[in-house]
Structure formats: structure tokens, C-alpha cells
Amino acid sequence: MLFDNIAFKSYCWCLGTTSFRTKNFNRTIELQLALLDQFWKLADNKDEYWIENTELQERYYYFLQDNDFVYGDAPNPAKDAREKTSGLVDLGLITAGRKLTHAGGDLLKLSQSLDFSSDNMLQIPADSFIYLKQLLKMSSDVNGNNVRPLIVLLRVLLDEALDGYITKDEFTYLLPLCVNHDETEDVVKNIISVRQGCKTIDEAILDALMHMDNYNTALNLLLNHSVSEELICVVGMNRKSRKYDKSYYWLYKTLFRYYIGNDLSQKAMTELYACLDKITLSTAWKKFLFKSSNKSQIINNPVANKRANLLSRCTNEQQFKEAFFKTMHLLKAKATLHDYYDLNKRYLSTADVLLFEDEKVYLDIIPKQFFAACIENLYKEAYVPNDNLAYNCNLLDISDALLVSESEIVQAIEEEYHIDVDNMDEVKSIVEKQRYERLNSLIDQKFTDDNLITILNLLDERDDDTLMSMVTDNADAPTIFEYILAIMWYKISERKGKVLDYMKLSLDTNLLPKSHAAGGEADIVFEYNASESYPKHTLLIEATLADKNNQRRMEMEPVSRHLGDHLLATGNLNSYCVFATNNLNPNVISDFRHRKDSVYYDPRNITQSIKGMKIIPLETGDLRTIIRNKKHYAELYQYFENAYRDENIQDPITWWLTYLRGKLNTIV
């Protein structure tokens, strides 16, 4: 029998596309905006059009290759070029024709200025503010209907019944099901039911699916016809092609024998396992069906390993058909939603208003109060497209609802935290205190001494994938090295001082580093007040992962210049520099040691100069020794000072070997 096709319809939104899934998200966006800007300025390209121009698209791919943005050779360069830029189109940073929009141009200028300091009431970095505005305007098309995901997320997070947060699973599996007003209300109710133990995440997903006419049509078709391969393929509603669901027919037959026929023989179980292995979502099905993941245990002891589920409750074929249909689509939906989690988190995180901590998602302090003041009216626009996506406009050009005063934020924080605050400066102090509480908690959990040593080992090995999995995948290795150095030195300094100011890095709301297009150039600057162990001084920490040859070329001059300029500007000759790297060049050691006796002039006024600069060169092995032996800064300062003052060892390498390599554990 021939059945009419039942079209797949989307049941969720997703920010961006799976073809634009990239690490170093901020840096990648900024680099590609710069490369597109350069590409269109080339004489061969400036009068060309992108759409349906395979030759031009290939040319752009090879342009990316020439600029070290892509490596290897894509089998379809034009397609790869389209995919590499698709996310920028979605964000409104470039047009469909791959030309920079007004918003994209402003973000590019900002990234090139290297000044991301906050310029807005929400106290988020300037680039994050552009992303926030883009996300507030950004729509996702779900079956011809518009939904603006960030506004929907804000509405859900600010629902009083949800206590200001959603869990990671709720964010992953339920939030994207908010595709219209009614579904959003249902999702909120289902989240409450899940938390109360009255419903499961799976049941909430099935609620959303079974609200759709195509799923009900498909289920009714299955219930009213004999099961065949063709019928299973039709009711599977595969997004790409019916043929991909052929293996589900054989799975249906073997599962029917297992549950309704109660055939638990080794032969039947072996056939069932073979059918499962042919399913794309094999692992998910096995986890759904069995308690064990061990094949032999399942085959040899099927009763003990049978998991209670939709299928196990069936007593006849009609019940089994419905349970099989719902299980098939539930597992497909969960796989899709799980796949979208990373994209949704990555896009939404660019705004730096959300915190992803302890398996929960919630709004940072000031953004929470800002949006709480306007969400009622803003949510009215959640399912209406915004025409200003291409423009870096003001908040009020996005929506009149976004008119929020500082006094409203101050009053709301007073009420929530039961404290007296008079103005935004006092609010900022509260925010800063909370950030340091979160930082110290982050260090206790994520950056223990053992973890810091492991991270330094990974930096030595340049195992960047594992490194990013331990720290963050929104920063490259050099940026992570700077960040880890700052965290390490903060611990060495007994967590005194404003390390979030000392590390000249961009951090996300979770206080983890993010790389920018011109990243890796910032210094770490620790300020120390006078104590019994040392005078008032500044410590500059310079870090590089450059190889030995490039290290000499890239670092020798800037390090001494940075310190020299600082000493001239402050007049405090007690200040000094630590230079940290994974592999020291001997000539760099020599140069830095000889700075003790050299004169540094102000190039703008040669009558101004200082004599002698203390630069302490360290390798990652030395850093590990410091951590392992739990040295405090007071000890290190005196040790470095003694090393610097030494007059007995003339040879720089001998001096370094004597005082630094492997000798830091002698500090008492």
C-alpha cells in the first residue's frame, strides 16, 4: 500500500546552524569579520555578488586558507565557505550576500580598538552589549512562525514560580520547545511539574510533540494499518529522507517479540541487539531499553536487565504501536535538542548576561533586575520579527519596553537583597563582591593545585583540546596560559588584591577567559601594598607560548619596554617583572639578566632614565615547583630579590640554573 508523505515540521528553535559550531567563538567571529572586510576590498572581488556564485565562494575559502583561518582541503570549498559564514548571517553581522552590516562593522571596529570596557547600564563589556542587542532582535523561524529565543528565555527565567533559574536539562530539552505563546506557557507548567516529581523531562517533550498535527496524523496512520517497512518510514517523518528510517521496521519487529511475545531467548536477544546496532541512535535506544551497557549481560540475562519504560507497560499491539511511535520520536527529539544545546549556549553566552553554573542557568545581578523591570512588555514582542537586525541600534530602537532607569535597578536590588543602596556605584560594589565570591568558589572547584599542575602539563604538551575541556573552549592556549598564571598568582598571594582587574583579559560571566582577534597581548599587573616582607610595588607578569626562536624576536624587546615604561611612569624602582614561558630561550635569559646593569631611557625625553630592571624568567616547570611546594608570595619576593641582587654568578645561564630551575623548592 502506498501512503502519502507526512512532512516533518520543526518543534523547536535553534540559534545559528550546526554547520557554524566553532571553538573560540568570539575570536572566530571577529577574525572572520576582518577577513570578509579585507576580501571585499580586493580588486577581483569588490564588484562581485556572493549568492549562487560558486567561484567567488571558493575564492573566499582559499582566502581563509591563505590567512590560516582554515586548514586542510575541504571536499567542497564553496559549501565550506558558506557554512563558515552562516552564523554571522544569523546574528545579523553580515548580509546574506556576506557583506558586513552596520552592526558587523561596529563590532569589527570595536575588536580592532582592543577596548572592550563597559559602556552601558548593564555593566557588560562593550562587545557583549552589541551581541546582547543582536540577540534581542534575532529570530528563529519555526514552521513559518517567528520566535525570538533570548526574549523567551528571559520570560522563563523571570517567572516567579521558577525561582530565577532553569536547570541544564530544562535549558537543553524544554526551553527550545517554547515556539509560541501557548507552548511557552506549557513548558513553564511542565518545568514546575518536573521539579515537583509529577512529570519527567521525557513526558514534557512528548507533550510538545503530540500537540503537533503531523505527529498525531502519523500516529493515527500507524494505529490503523498493518505495520510495514513503508509505513514505519512514513510515520518516522525523517527530515532528510524516508530511507533513513528503514532500520526502524526491523527494530519494531524484534522489540514486538521482546515485549509482547515475551521472547527472551538468546537468539531473539542477539537479533534485537543486531537491530539496535543498525540504528543511528543505537546508544540512546540501548540506554532506554536496558539497565546494563554490557552486551553479554543483556543477552544472557534479559529479565534482570529489562528497564521499565513506555514499551514495557504494553499488553497488546495497539498499545505497543503507540509506545514505539512515541519512543522513536522522543529519542530523535532528545538527540536533536542535545545537539542544539552547545549552539544555543554558545550564542546566548556572547551577551554576558547569563550564568551557567552548578548545572543551572540564571541571570547575572544587574541584567536580572534590568529585564525584570521590562519583561512584561518586552515579552509581547517575543513572537514578532524585528526589522533592525542589521543595525547596531540603541535599546529603545529595539523596543520601547527596554526603557529602564538606574533607579529602578537600584530599588529592585534593595528589595531582593534586603540592603540599602543609594546609587549604581554601590550596586557595582555589590556585584564586585559577588564576583569575587564566585571566583573563589570557581578556584576551589576547578583550579585546585593539582588541576593547575595538570593544566601546565597540557600547556607544555600543547594538548589544546584537553586544555580547553578543562578550562574553556572560548579561549586559545596563550589566553588560557595568561589566565592560569593570574589565578595561580592570586592563590600564591593568598587571594589578596583585585585579580579580576589585574588580569587584563576579557572574561565571560562565568569568570572564564575569552580570546579576541588580537588576543594574547595583555599583561598581568599585580599591585602589592607595603608589608613586613616587601615594600610597596607592582609585579608585571608577561606570558608567552612562543617557541624559542620566536620568543627572542617577539618577547625580548616588549618585556623590557613594558617594565621600563612602567618604572619611568611610577618612579617606583621596587617594581619588577616575571616572564613565564614553557621553554626559555638562553639568549632571552641572558638579555633579561643583563637588564640589571642597563640604562633605560624615555624615548620622548632622554633626560629621563632608570638604571637596572629586575626581570625573573621562569619556565612552566618552575611554576609547577612553586605550586607543588605551596609557596607564598612573601617567600617568592625575597627569593627573587636575592637572586636579582646576586653578584657572585656572572654567567646568566648559570645564574638561572642556580636560582630558578628546580631550585625554588629550597625556599624556606
C-alpha positions in Angstrom: 0.0 0.0 0.0 1.3 3.5 -0.8 1.0 6.1 1.9 1.0 9.9 1.4 4.1 11.6 2.8 3.8 13.3 6.2 6.1 16.3 6.3 8.5 16.8 9.1 7.8 20.1 11.0 10.2 21.7 13.4 9.1 21.6 17.0 12.0 23.8 18.4 14.2 26.7 17.8 18.0 26.8 17.5 20.3 29.7 17.4 22.6 29.5 14.4 23.2 26.4 12.5 25.1 23.2 13.3 27.5 24.0 10.4 28.7 27.0 12.4 29.8 25.2 15.5 33.2 26.6 16.5 35.6 27.0 19.4 37.0 30.4 20.3 33.6 31.8 19.3 34.2 35.5 19.9 37.6 35.4 18.4 36.4 33.4 15.4 33.7 35.9 14.7 36.0 38.9 15.0 38.6 37.3 12.8 36.1 36.5 10.1 34.6 39.9 10.1 38.1 41.3 9.5 38.8 38.8 6.7 35.5 39.5 5.0 36.2 43.2 5.2 39.6 42.6 3.5 38.2 40.1 1.0 35.6 42.5 -0.4 38.2 45.3 -0.7 40.3 43.2 -3.1 40.0 44.4 -6.7 38.9 41.0 -8.0 36.0 40.8 -5.5 34.6 44.2 -4.9 32.1 44.2 -7.7 31.1 40.5 -7.3 28.0 39.0 -5.8 28.0 36.1 -3.4 24.7 34.4 -3.9 24.9 31.5 -6.3 28.4 32.4 -7.2 30.3 29.2 -6.6 33.6 30.6 -8.0 33.6 33.6 -5.6 32.7 31.3 -2.6 35.6 29.0 -3.5 37.8 32.1 -3.7 36.8 33.1 -0.3 37.6 29.6 1.1 41.1 29.8 -0.3 41.4 33.3 1.0 40.6 31.9 4.5 43.2 29.2 3.9 45.9 31.7 2.9 45.1 33.6 6.1 45.4 30.5 8.4 41.7 30.6 9.2 41.1 27.1 7.8 43.5 24.2 7.4 43.5 21.2 5.1 41.4 21.0 1.9 37.6 20.9 2.1 36.0 18.5 -0.4 33.5 21.3 -1.3 35.3 24.6 -0.8 32.2 26.7 -1.8 30.0 24.9 0.7 32.6 25.2 3.4 32.8 29.0 2.7 29.0 29.3 3.1 29.0 27.3 6.3 31.9 29.2 7.8 29.9 32.5 7.4 26.3 31.3 8.0 26.4 32.0 11.8 27.4 35.7 11.1 24.3 36.0 8.8 22.1 34.6 11.6 23.5 37.1 14.1 22.9 40.0 11.7 26.6 40.8 11.5 26.7 40.2 7.7 24.1 40.1 5.0 23.0 37.0 3.0 25.5 38.4 0.4 28.3 38.2 3.0 28.8 42.0 3.3 29.3 43.5 6.7 26.2 45.1 8.1 26.2 48.2 10.3 26.3 46.0 13.4 29.1 43.9 12.0 31.1 46.9 11.1 30.7 48.4 14.6 31.8 45.1 16.2 34.8 44.9 13.9 35.9 48.4 14.8 35.4 47.6 18.5 37.5 44.5 18.2 40.3 46.4 16.5 40.3 49.1 19.1 41.0 46.4 21.8 38.9 48.4 24.2 36.0 46.2 25.5 35.4 48.2 28.6 31.7 48.5 29.7 29.8 51.4 28.2 26.3 50.5 29.3 23.9 50.4 32.2 24.0 46.6 32.3 27.8 46.7 33.1 28.7 44.2 30.5 31.7 44.6 28.1 31.1 46.7 25.0 31.3 43.8 22.6 28.9 41.8 24.7 26.4 44.7 24.6 26.4 44.6 20.8 25.8 40.8 21.0 23.0 41.4 23.5 21.2 43.8 21.2 21.6 41.4 18.3 20.2 38.5 20.3 17.3 40.6 21.5 16.4 41.2 17.8 17.4 37.8 16.5 14.5 35.5 15.3 14.3 31.8 14.7 11.9 30.5 12.0 9.8 27.6 13.3 7.5 26.4 10.5 7.0 29.9 9.2 6.5 31.4 12.6 9.0 33.7 14.3 10.3 33.3 17.8 12.9 35.4 19.5 14.8 33.0 21.7 16.5 35.4 24.1 13.3 37.1 24.9 11.6 33.8 25.5 14.5 32.7 27.8 14.2 35.9 29.7 10.5 35.4 30.2 11.1 31.9 31.5 13.9 32.8 33.8 11.9 35.7 35.3 8.9 33.6 36.0 8.4 33.8 39.8 7.4 30.1 40.0 10.8 29.0 38.7 12.9 30.8 41.4 15.1 32.7 38.9 16.8 29.7 37.2 16.4 26.7 34.9 18.5 23.6 35.1 20.8 22.5 32.4 18.3 19.8 31.3 15.5 22.3 31.3 17.6 24.6 29.1 18.6 21.8 26.8 15.4 19.8 26.4 12.5 22.1 27.3 13.4 25.8 26.6 13.8 25.3 22.8 10.2 23.9 22.7 9.0 27.4 23.5 8.0 28.3 19.9 4.8 30.3 20.6 2.9 31.7 23.5 0.9 28.6 24.3 3.9 26.2 24.1 5.9 28.6 26.3 3.2 28.6 29.0 3.0 24.8 28.7 6.8 24.5 29.1 6.8 26.6 32.3 4.0 24.4 33.7 5.9 21.3 32.8 9.1 22.6 34.4 7.2 23.1 37.6 5.7 19.6 37.3 9.1 18.1 36.7 10.6 19.8 39.7 7.6 18.5 41.8 8.2 15.0 40.6 4.8 14.8 38.9 6.3 14.6 35.4 9.5 13.7 33.6 11.5 15.6 31.1 10.6 12.9 28.5 6.9 13.3 29.2 7.3 17.1 28.8 9.0 16.6 25.4 6.3 14.2 24.3 3.6 16.7 25.3 5.1 19.3 22.9 5.4 16.8 20.1 1.9 15.4 20.4 0.5 18.9 20.3 1.5 19.0 16.6 -0.9 17.8 13.9 1.7 15.9 11.9 2.7 13.7 14.8 -1.0 13.0 15.6 -1.6 12.2 11.9 1.4 9.9 11.8 0.3 8.1 15.0 -3.2 7.6 13.7 -1.9 6.2 10.5 0.3 3.7 12.3 -2.6 2.6 14.7 -5.0 2.0 11.8 -2.7 0.0 9.4 -0.7 -3.2 9.4 3.0 -2.4 10.1 5.3 -2.5 7.1 8.7 -1.1 6.2 7.0 1.6 4.1 4.6 2.6 6.9 7.4 2.9 9.5 9.3 5.1 7.1 6.3 7.3 6.6 5.5 7.7 10.3 9.2 8.2 11.0 9.0 11.6 9.2 12.8 11.7 8.7 13.9 15.3 7.9 16.2 14.2 5.2 14.7 11.1 3.6 12.3 8.2 4.3 15.0 5.7 3.5 17.0 6.6 6.7 14.2 5.1 8.8 14.2 1.6 7.2 16.1 0.0 10.0 13.3 1.0 12.5 11.0 -1.5 10.8 13.2 -4.4 11.9 13.7 -2.8 15.3 9.9 -2.7 15.6 9.5 -6.4 14.8 12.3 -7.5 17.2 11.0 -5.3 20.0 7.5 -6.6 19.5 8.8 -10.1 20.0 10.7 -9.0 23.1 7.8 -7.1 24.8 4.6 -8.6 23.5 5.8 -12.0 22.5 8.0 -12.2 25.6 10.7 -14.0 23.6 13.8 -13.6 25.8 15.8 -16.4 24.1 19.4 -15.8 23.3 18.6 -16.0 19.6 15.9 -13.3 19.9 18.1 -11.1 22.1 21.1 -11.4 19.7 18.8 -10.4 16.8 17.5 -7.5 18.9 21.0 -6.3 19.7 21.9 -6.6 16.0 18.9 -4.4 15.0 19.9 -1.8 17.6 23.4 -1.6 16.2 21.9 -0.6 12.9 20.0 2.4 14.3 21.7 5.8 14.2 20.6 6.4 17.8 21.8 3.0 18.9 23.3 4.1 22.3 20.2 6.1 23.2 17.9 3.1 22.5 20.0 0.7 24.4 20.0 3.1 27.4 16.2 3.4 27.1 15.7 -0.4 26.9 18.3 -1.9 29.2 19.8 -1.3 32.7 23.2 -2.6 31.6 25.5 -1.4 28.8 27.2 -4.8 28.6 26.0 -6.8 25.6 26.7 -10.3 27.0 24.9 -9.4 30.3 21.9 -8.2 28.3 21.7 -11.3 26.1 22.4 -13.8 28.8 20.2 -12.3 31.5 17.5 -10.2 29.7 15.0 -10.3 32.5 17.3 -8.7 35.1 18.4 -6.1 32.6 15.0 -5.0 31.3 14.3 -1.4 32.1 10.8 -0.1 32.8 9.7 2.3 30.1 6.8 3.1 27.7 7.2 -0.2 25.9 7.3 -2.4 29.0 3.8 -1.3 30.0 2.2 -2.5 26.8 -0.1 -5.6 26.8 -1.3 -5.5 23.2 -0.3 -4.5 19.7 -2.2 -1.1 19.7 -0.5 -0.1 22.9 2.8 -1.2 21.6 2.4 0.7 18.3 1.7 3.9 20.2 4.6 3.3 22.7 7.0 2.5 19.8 6.0 5.6 17.9 6.4 7.9 20.9 9.8 6.3 21.9 11.1 6.6 18.3 10.3 10.3 18.1 11.2 11.1 21.8 14.7 9.7 21.2 15.1 11.5 17.9 13.9 14.8 19.5 16.3 14.4 22.5 19.2 13.8 20.2 18.4 16.9 18.3 17.8 19.0 21.4 21.0 17.7 22.9 22.9 18.6 19.7 21.5 22.1 19.8 22.5 22.7 23.4 26.0 23.7 22.6 24.9 26.1 19.9 22.3 27.8 22.0 24.6 28.2 24.9 27.4 29.5 22.7 25.3 32.1 21.1 23.4 33.2 24.2 26.7 33.4 26.2 28.1 36.1 23.9 25.8 38.6 25.6 27.4 38.0 29.0 24.2 38.4 30.9 23.7 34.7 31.7 25.5 32.4 34.2 25.9 28.7 33.6 26.9 27.3 36.9 26.2 24.2 39.0 24.0 22.7 36.3 21.8 25.8 36.4 21.3 28.8 34.1 20.3 32.2 35.6 20.8 35.9 35.0 23.6 38.0 36.5 22.7 40.5 39.1 22.2 43.8 37.1 20.8 42.1 33.9 18.3 40.3 36.1 16.9 43.5 37.6 17.1 45.3 34.2 15.0 42.7 32.4 12.7 42.1 35.3 11.7 45.7 35.1 10.6 45.4 31.4 9.9 41.7 30.6 6.1 42.0 30.8 6.0 44.4 27.9 9.1 43.0 26.1 7.6 39.5 26.0 4.7 40.9 23.9 7.2 41.1 21.1 8.7 37.6 21.5 7.0 36.1 18.5 7.2 39.2 16.2 10.2 39.7 14.0 12.4 42.8 14.4 13.5 44.7 11.3 16.6 46.3 12.9 18.8 43.1 13.0 21.4 44.6 10.6 21.8 47.8 12.7 23.8 48.4 15.9 20.9 50.4 17.2 20.0 51.7 20.6 18.0 49.6 23.0 14.9 51.8 22.6 15.1 51.2 18.8 14.7 47.5 19.5 11.7 48.1 21.8 10.2 50.9 23.8 9.9 48.3 26.6 13.6 48.5 27.2 13.4 51.9 28.8 14.7 51.1 32.3 16.1 53.7 34.7 19.0 53.2 37.0 16.8 54.0 40.0 14.5 51.0 39.1 17.6 48.7 39.2 18.8 50.2 42.5 15.4 49.8 44.1 15.0 46.2 42.8 18.4 45.2 44.2 17.5 46.8 47.5 14.3 44.7 47.7 15.9 41.4 46.6 19.0 41.6 48.8 17.4 43.5 51.7 20.1 46.1 51.8 20.3 49.8 51.5 21.9 51.1 48.3 21.7 54.7 47.1 23.1 54.6 43.5 24.7 52.4 40.8 28.2 52.8 42.2 27.0 51.0 45.3 25.3 48.4 43.2 28.6 47.9 41.3 30.3 47.2 44.7 27.8 44.5 45.5 28.3 43.0 42.0 32.1 43.0 42.5 31.8 41.4 45.9 29.6 38.6 44.4 32.0 38.1 41.5 34.9 37.5 43.9 32.8 35.1 45.9 32.1 33.2 42.7 35.7 33.4 41.6 36.9 31.9 44.9 34.3 29.1 44.5 35.5 28.5 40.9 39.1 28.3 42.1 38.2 25.8 44.8 36.3 23.6 42.4 38.1 24.0 39.1 41.6 25.3 39.8 42.9 23.2 42.7 46.7 22.9 42.9 46.5 19.5 41.2 44.5 20.8 38.4 46.8 23.8 37.9 49.7 21.4 37.6 47.8 19.3 35.1 46.9 22.4 33.1 50.6 23.5 33.0 51.5 20.0 31.8 48.9 20.3 29.0 50.3 23.7 28.0 53.8 22.1 27.8 52.4 19.3 25.6 50.2 21.7 23.6 47.3 19.3 24.1 44.9 22.2 23.4 41.8 20.0 23.1 42.2 18.6 26.6 43.3 22.0 27.9 40.1 23.7 26.6 38.0 20.9 28.0 39.5 21.7 31.5 39.2 25.4 31.3 37.1 26.8 28.4 36.8 26.3 24.7 36.2 30.1 24.1 39.8 30.9 24.6 43.0 29.8 22.9 46.0 28.3 24.6 48.0 31.6 25.0 45.0 33.3 26.6 44.4 30.3 28.9 48.1 30.5 29.9 47.7 34.1 31.0 44.5 33.4 32.8 46.0 30.4 34.7 49.1 32.4 35.6 46.8 35.1 37.1 44.8 32.5 39.0 48.0 30.8 40.3 49.5 34.1 41.4 46.3 35.1 43.1 46.5 31.9 45.1 50.2 32.5 45.8 49.2 35.9 47.1 46.7 34.3 49.5 43.8 35.6 47.4 44.6 39.2 48.2 44.1 42.0 45.7 41.8 42.7 42.8 42.9 39.9 40.5 39.9 40.5 38.2 41.4 43.9 37.5 45.0 42.7 37.5 44.4 40.2 34.6 44.0 42.3 31.5 41.8 39.8 29.9 38.2 39.6 28.7 36.2 37.3 31.0 32.7 35.9 30.4 30.0 35.9 33.1 31.3 32.6 34.5 34.7 34.4 35.0 36.5 32.3 32.4 38.7 33.8 29.7 37.6 34.5 26.1 40.0 35.3 23.3 39.7 38.2 20.9 41.1 38.5 17.4 44.2 40.3 18.8 44.4 38.3 21.9 47.4 37.2 23.9 48.9 40.7 24.2 47.7 41.7 27.6 49.9 41.9 30.7 49.0 40.7 34.2 49.7 43.5 36.7 49.6 42.7 40.4 49.6 45.6 42.9 51.2 45.0 46.3 51.0 47.3 49.3 53.9 47.5 51.7 54.2 44.7 54.2 56.8 43.3 56.6 58.0 41.1 53.8 58.3 43.6 50.9 57.9 47.3 50.0 55.0 48.7 48.0 55.5 47.6 44.4 53.9 46.4 41.2 54.6 43.0 39.6 54.2 42.7 35.9 53.7 39.1 34.7 54.4 38.5 31.0 53.5 35.2 29.4 54.2 33.5 26.1 53.9 30.1 24.5 56.1 31.2 21.6 58.8 28.7 20.6 62.4 29.5 21.4 63.3 31.4 18.2 60.1 33.4 18.0 60.4 34.0 21.8 63.5 36.0 21.3 62.1 38.0 18.4 58.6 38.6 19.9 59.2 39.0 23.7 62.7 40.2 24.4 62.1 43.8 23.5 58.4 44.2 24.6 59.0 42.8 28.1 61.8 45.1 28.9 60.0 48.0 27.3 56.8 47.4 29.3 58.8 47.3 32.6 61.0 50.2 31.7 58.0 52.4 30.8 56.2 51.4 34.0 59.3 52.2 36.1 59.6 55.6 34.4 55.9 56.4 34.8 55.7 55.4 38.5 59.2 56.1 39.8 58.9 53.0 42.0 62.1 51.0 41.3 60.9 48.2 43.6 58.5 47.1 40.8 59.7 44.2 38.6 58.6 41.6 36.1 58.2 37.9 35.9 58.5 36.4 32.4 56.8 33.0 32.2 57.0 30.6 29.3 57.0 26.8 28.5 60.6 26.8 27.1 63.1 29.6 27.7 65.5 30.7 25.0 69.0 31.0 26.6 69.5 34.4 24.9 66.3 35.7 26.4 67.6 34.6 29.8 70.9 36.4 29.1 69.2 39.6 27.9 66.9 39.8 30.9 69.7 39.2 33.4 71.8 41.9 31.8 69.0 44.4 32.2 70.2 44.6 35.9 73.0 46.9 34.8 71.5 48.6 31.7 70.0 52.0 31.4 66.5 52.5 30.0 65.7 55.9 28.6 62.4 57.6 28.0 62.4 57.8 24.1 60.4 61.0 24.3 62.7 62.7 26.8 66.2 61.2 27.1 66.9 63.2 30.2 64.6 60.8 32.0 66.0 57.3 32.6 66.3 54.5 35.1 69.1 52.1 35.7 68.5 48.4 36.4 65.4 46.3 35.8 64.5 43.1 37.6 63.2 40.5 35.2 62.8 37.0 36.5 62.5 34.4 33.8 60.5 31.2 34.7 59.5 28.1 32.9 56.3 26.1 33.5 58.4 23.6 35.4 59.4 26.4 37.8 55.7 27.3 38.2 54.8 23.7 39.0 57.6 23.7 41.7 56.1 26.8 43.2 52.6 25.2 43.3 53.8 21.8 44.5 55.7 23.4 47.4 52.8 25.7 48.2 55.0 28.9 48.2 53.5 32.2 49.3 54.3 35.4 47.6 56.2 36.9 50.6 58.7 34.0 50.2 59.0 34.3 46.5 59.5 38.1 46.6 62.5 37.7 48.9 63.9 34.8 46.9 63.6 36.7 43.6 65.2 39.8 45.2 68.1 37.8 46.5 68.6 36.2 43.0 68.4 39.6 41.4 71.0 41.1 43.8 73.5 38.3 43.5 77.0 39.5 42.5 78.8 36.2 42.5 77.5 34.4 39.4 78.4 36.3 36.3 77.1 33.8 33.7 73.4 34.3 33.1 72.6 30.7 32.4 74.5 29.5 35.5 72.7 32.2 37.5 69.3 31.0 36.2 70.1 27.3 36.8 71.3 28.2 40.3 68.4 30.3 41.5 65.5 29.1 39.4 65.4 25.8 37.6 64.5 23.2 40.2 65.8 25.4 43.0 62.6 27.1 44.0 61.8 24.2 46.4 64.8 25.3 48.5 63.0 28.4 49.7 62.5 28.4 53.4 
